[in-house]
Amino acid sequence: MAGTYGDLIVNGNFADGTTFWWAGDATKVAIASGPGGLDATATTDAVNLSDASFGQDGIVLRKGVRYTLTLTARASQADTRLRVQVALGAAPWTAALDKTVTVGMADTSFVYTFVSSLDTTTGQVSFQMGQATPVTITLAQVRLTTSTVREGFYVDPDSNAAKWLALNPTDGRAPKIRNVIARRPSARWFGDWTANVQAEVDRYVAAAAASGTVPILTAYNMHWRDNGGESHGGALTPEAYKAWVDQFVAGLGDRPAIVIVEPDSLAQAEHLPTPEARATRYELSSYVAQALAAKPLVKAYLDAGNAAWLKPAQMAAQLVKGGVAATRRIAIGVAGFDATDISCQYGQQLVMALAAVGVPDVRFVIDTSRNGNGAMDDHGQHVAYCNPAGRRLGVPSSIGIGGAEHLLWIKNPGDSDGQCGIAPDNTPAGTFSPHLAERLIDGT
C-alpha cells in the first residue's frame, strides 16, 4: 500500500510490470508491461474516454494538503486524448484533480499541482483513453507526491553535527547539540567536495520526498568561489561549473526542493579583479538560475548578500545581471548575523528596488541559523563574519514573517567560517566544531 507522505503511487516506474495497476472493461482496454513502461491499449469499442480506463487504488489523500502529479506518456497515434484524475475510488467519484491532455507520439511530461478537497484512504489515480479507434498509450512513469512546507522541512540525518554526535556520543556537549541543532532542519551544502553531485542530490531529495518533507539544499561550487577567501575553491573552470550545475539539476528530478544558490557569489561579483571575471560571474549565475527555474517544483533563491553589505539599488543591479528574473527569489543574510527584523527590512527594500528595474514580485528568505543575538557586539560594533563571539541560534526553519517567504537555517550551526574568530585550531571553513556549536546554543 502507498504511504501518506512522499510518493503515494506504488510501482510508478513499472519496474514490477503492471503490479498494483488495474484495467477496466477487458473488451475495451488492456494493460501490459512494455519496453517503455506500461502499455494501455484501447479497442474500437471504447467510444468515449471513460470506456477505456486504468489506474491504481488505495491512494491516501488529506484535505487541504498540496499534491503534485507527474506523468510521462506517449501514444501510438498523434493527438490522442488522455483524461487524468485523482479522485475517490467509489461513488460519488469526486475528483480532486481532473485534467484532459493531448498526448503525441514522443514522450511528453505533464506536471499538475493541486490542493486536495478530499480526505480519504480509498482514493484513486485513473486514466481514461477511449478514442473510438485502436490506440496504445505508454506511461513511462507516474508519481503522486506530497512534499510541502506545510508538511515540514527535511532534517539531514548526515549533517556535520550528526556525524560528530555519532563519533562522540559520550561527550558532555552531545545532549544539547543533539537536541538543539542536529534534530532541526537545515541546509545540505553541495560543492567541490561532493564526489558525485547528481547521485548525492538525487539520494538526498529522494529521502526527503519519502518522508514527505521539503529538503533545503545549498549549491556552493561557483568558479573562483568566495573570491579566494576562507571558503575558496569551487569549479576550476566556467565550463566545469556549467557541467556541475547540469548534474546538480538532474539530481533534483521532478521533486520539490528549496535551493539556495551560491552564497556571496553575486554580492562579491564587483570585487573580482577584472571585467572579464565579473562578466563570467554574472554569466554563470544566470546559467544556474535558468537551469533551476526550469524545474517547476524547485524554489531557487539567488544570493543577495546582507543588510550591511550593499545598498539595495546596487544589490538589485547585480541580481539582475545574475539572472534573478528567472527565479524571482533571493536569499538574504546567508551565514550572517543580522537580526531577522533588519534582514526583513532589507529584503523589502530589495523587492522594491528590483520592481523598479523591471523584476516584480520577488520573494526572499532569511538565514536565521546564527542571528538570535543580532549582529552588534558588546561595543556597538557590527560583526559580519568569521566566528564572532556572542552570537546565538536564531528561529529554526519555519514559515516566514515580515515579508520573508521562509526563515531557514542555511548555514549549519557549528560549522566554522574558517580559521578565525573564536574557532579552535584545525577548524577550516565548513568543519563542524562542538565548541562553536555550544557557544551558539548558549549565546556566548
N, C-alpha and C positions, 0 to 999 in steps of 0.2 A: 504494500500500500504506500502511496506517496505521502510525504510529510506535510506539515503545516507551514514550514518555513523553507527557504531556499528553492530548489527545483521541485515542483509539485508533480510533474509528469514522470512516470516510470518508463524506462526504455524509450526515451525520447530520441535517441540516436539510432534506434533499431538494431543495436548490436546483437540483441537476442531475438532477431526476426520480428514476428508480429505478436510476441508475448505481451499480454496486458491490453492489447488492442482488439476491438470488436468491429464487425461489419454488419450492416442491416440486412435487408431482404436479399437472400442469396441469388435470386433470379435477376437482381438488378445491380448488385455490387459485390465484388470480391476483393480481398486484400491478400497480399503475398509479400514475402521478403525478396527484394531485388538487389542488383548490384549497387544501385544508387540510394537504397533505403527501403521505405515501404511503398509498394506499388498498389494503388487502389484503382480498380478497373470497373467502369460503369457500362452497362449494356444499353441497347436501344430502347429497352422497356422503361428505362429511367428517364421519363419525360421532364419531370420537374427536379430542381435541385434536391429537394428533400427526399426524392425517391431513392437516391443513392447516398447513403450516409455511412460514416465510420468514425470511430473515436475511442475515448478512454473514459471509464467511470471512476468513482471513488475520489474525486478531487475535493480537497478541503478549501473552502472559501470563507473568509471572515469579513463581515460587513465593515465598510469604511477603510479597508486596507487597500493599498495600491499594488496592482499586479502588472506584470509585463508578459505578454505572449509573443514569442518569436517563432517563426517558421521559415523554412527554406523549401521551395516547391518548384516543380516544372511539370509540364503537361505534354502529352503526345501530339497535341494539335494546338495551334495558336489560338489566342483569345478564349481560353477556357475559363469559365466562371467557377469560383470556389467560395462557398459560404463557410465562414469560420465562426463558431460560437463557443463561449464559455457560459454554461447555464446550469439550471437544475437538471438532474438526471431523470426526473419523472415529472408528471403533470403537477403544476401548470407549465413546466418547461421555461420558466422565467430566465431571461438572458442577462448576464452582467456585461457581456461583450457580444456584439453581433455585427460582423463585417462581411461584405461580399467583395472579393478581389478578382482581378483578371490575371490569370497565370499564362505565361508564354512557354516556349519550348526550351528556354535556358533557365538554369537555376536562378531563382529570384527570392530575396529575403524580404520578409514583412515583419514589422515591429509595431505592436499595439500596447499602449499603457492605459489602464483603466482603474477606477476605484470601484470595488465590488459593492453592489447593492444587496448582495446575498450573504447569508450566514448559514452555511451548510457543510455537512461532512459527506454529502452524496452528490457533489457537483459533477459536471461532465464537460469534457472538451470534445467537440464534434466538428466534422467536416461534411459538407453536402455538395454533391458534384454532378447530379443528373443533367445531361445536355441533350437528350434525345438522339444522341449518336454515340458509338463506342469511343471511349476515351480513357486514358490512363493518366492519373496524377501520381507523381513520385514525390514523397516527402523525404528530404534528406535529414531533417532534424525538426523537432518541435519541443519548445521549452515554455513552461509557465513558471515564472519566478516571482518571489516577493522579497525584496531587499530594499527597505526604505528607512529613512531616518526615524520614522515612527517606530520601526522595529528595533532601532538602536544601532550603534556603531560597533564594528568588529574589534575585539580585543586580541592583539597579536600574542599568540602563545609562545613565540620565539623572539620576543623583544630582547634587547640587551639586558634589561632589568631581569627578565625571566631567566635568561641564561645565567646571569650572575647568581640568582637565587638557587638554581639547580646545582651549582658548584659550591655554594656556601650556605647550606640550609641551617647550620647551627650558629651562624654569625649573629651577634646581638642586634644588628640592624635589620636582619632579614624580615621579621614580622611587619614592621612599619613599611618597609619597601614593598613587600608583597601586598599589603592591604591598601596602601595609598597610591602606589604607582603601577605595579605590574598588573593589577586587576582592572585597570581603567583603560579605555580605548585611546590609542594614539596612532600616529602615522608610522607605516613601514617605509623606510627610505631605500631607494634603489639607485645604484651608481656604478662606478668603475670597479667596485669590489664584488658586484653581482656576477657570478660565474656565467649563468645562462639566463638573461633577463626575461626572455619570453616565457621560459618554463617556470621561473620563480614567480613572476607576476601572475601567470595562469594558476599556479598552485595556491597562491595567497588569495586571489579573488574568488576562486572556486570554494575555498574553505569558508570564506565569508558568506557566500551565497548559500552554502549548505546549512549555515547557522541562521540564515535569514537576517543578516545584519549587513550594514554598509562598510566596506573597507576604506580606510584613508591611506593613500599612497603618496609618497613624495618622489618625483623624478629629479635626480640630482647628479647629472652627468654632463653638464654643459661644457663644451670646449673652452679651455682656459678658465675652469671653474674657480670662483672666488677671486678672480684676477690675480692668482698666485699667492693668496693669503693663507691663513691657517688651514683652511679646508681645500687647498689647491688640489688639482687633479682633473678628472673628467676625461672626456673623449680626446684622443690625441689629435684628431683632425676634424674639420667640419663634416667631411664625408662619413667618417666613423660615427659621429654623433647622429647624423640622419639615419644611418643604419640601425643604431641603437634605439632610436625613437620608434622606428618601424617595428622592431621586435617588442618593445615595451607595449605599444598599442595593440599589437597582435595578441599579446598575452591577456589583455583585458577581455577580449572576446566581445560578446553582446551582453555583458553583465554590468550591473550598477557599480559605480565606484566614485569616490571623490579623489581627485588627483591635484596635488599641489605642485606647480610647475616651476622648477629651477629657482629656488630661493636665492635672492640677491642678484640674479643674473641681469635683470633689467635696471634695477636701482644702481648697479655698478657700471652699467654699459658705457656711460660717458667718461668713465675713468680709465678705460682701455687706452693703450698708448698711441694707437694710430687710427686714422679714419677708416682704414680697411678693416681693422679689428673690430671697430664699433659697428660697421656695416654688417660684418659677418655675425656678430652677436644678435643683431635685430633680425637678420635673415633666419638664423637657427631658431630663435624664439618664435618667429612666425610659423616656421615649419612644424614645430611641436604643437603649437596652438591649433593649427588647422588639422593636424592629424588627430588630435584628441576631440576637436569639435565634430569630427565625422562620426563619433561614437554617441548615439543619441541618449544612452543611459549613463554617460560619464559626465560629471561636473568637474571641469578643469579650471583651476584658479591660477592666473599668472602672478608672478612676483610683483608686488607693489611697494616694497620697502617698508618703512615705518614712519610714524608721525614726526620724528625728529630728524629725518634724513633729507628728503627733497620736498620742496613746496609742491602743492597739489598740481599746479599748472605744468611744472616741469616733469613730475612723475607721470602725469597724464600723457604728455607728449611722447615720453619714452615707451609707455604702454601701447600707444597707438602704433609706433614704429615696430613694436614687438609682437603685434598680431592680436591685440585684445578684442578687436572687432569680431574675431572668430568665436571666442569663448564667452565674452561679456561677463567674465568673472575674474576677480582679483583676490590675492591673499595679502594680508597686512600683518606686519609685526612678526614674521616668522623668525623664531629663535631670539626674539627681542623681549623687552620687559615693560613696555609702556602699558599703563593701566587700560582696562577694557573701554572705559568711557572716552579716554583720549584717542584710542585707536578707532573707536566708532565715529568720533567726530572727524577724524582724518579720512575714514572711509567715505563718509557722507560728502566731504569736500571733493574727494577724488571722483565720486559718482557724478557730481555736478560739473566738475572740470571736463570729464570725458563726454558728458552730454553736450557741453558747449562746443566740442570739436567733432561732433557727429557720431558719437558712440553712446547712445542712450541705454537706459535700463540695465546698467551694470550692477552686479551683485558682488558682495565681498564676504570673506571670512576673516576671523582674527585668531592668531595663535595665542592661546591663554595658558600655555604649559608652564610658564615661569613668570607671569605678570601679576601674581597675587599681591605683591607689595609695591607695584608700580616700578618706575624707573628712576626715582630720585633717592640718592643715598642720604646718610645722616648729615652730610654737609651741604645738602641742597644741590648737589651736582647730578647731572643726568648720566646714568650708566647705560651703555648701549651694547656691550659685547664682552666676551672673554671671561666668563665665570665670575662675575662680581659677587661680593658678599651681600648678605642681607636680602636676597631675593626669595620668593615663596611661590609654591604651586598656585596656579590660577584655577578658574572654574573648569571642571572636567568637560570633555567633549559633549556638546549639547546643542539644542536649537538656539539660534542667535537672539540677541537683544540689540536695541539701539540702532536698528537698520542692518545689522550683520545677519547674513543668512545662517551661519553656524559659528559657534565658538569651538575651536578644535585644539587638541594637544598635537601640534605639528612637530615641534622639537620634542624629542623624547626626554623627559625629565631624568636627570642624572647623567645624560650623555654630555661629554665635555665639548666646549667650544674650541679647545686647543690647549697647548701648554702655556697657560696664562691664568691670571687672577688667582682664585683660591684652589685651583686644580692641583692635586698632588702630583708628584713626579710620575712620569711614564703614563700620562693620560692625554695623548694626542686627540685631535678633533674626532668626534664620533665614538670615543671609547667610554664605556659606562664606568662611573665611579660611585661606589656606595657613599663616599664622603660627600660628594656633590649632591647626591640624591637626598641624604639625610639633612643637609643644610637647606635644601628646598622645602622639605617637609616641615622643618622646624622654623623656617623663615630667618635663619641666622647667616 
